[in-house]
Every structure is written in structure tokens, then in C-alpha cells.
């Protein structure tokens, strides 16, 4: 009764893992960018004053 071919079942884990890896990388990059932007917003004035600019 099971007439599923063998090749799609072998390809599914590879296709399922790559979007997860891409999503993790995108989330990490977004977090880094948000951290830099937030640091500039909240600590930008103090950083500029400490540098004496």
C-alpha cells in the first residue's frame, strides 16, 4: 500500500534543514544590527562625549 518513492524521502531532510539554517543566520544578523542601532540610540551621546568629539 505504501507506494512512496525512495528519492523524495532522502531529499526531504536536506531541503528541511537549509531553511532553518538560513533563518537562524538571518535572526542572528538582525539581532546584531538591532543591538548596534539600539546602542547608537541609547549610548551614542555618551560615546561621543567620552571620545571628546
JORARA-V642712 format. One record per pair of residues at least 12 apart in sequence whose C-alpha atoms are under 10 Angstrom apart, sorted by the first residue. I is the first residue (numbers start at 0). GAP is how many residues later the second one is. Records with the same first field share a line. If there is no record, write none. Layout:
I->GAP + GAP
This chain:
none
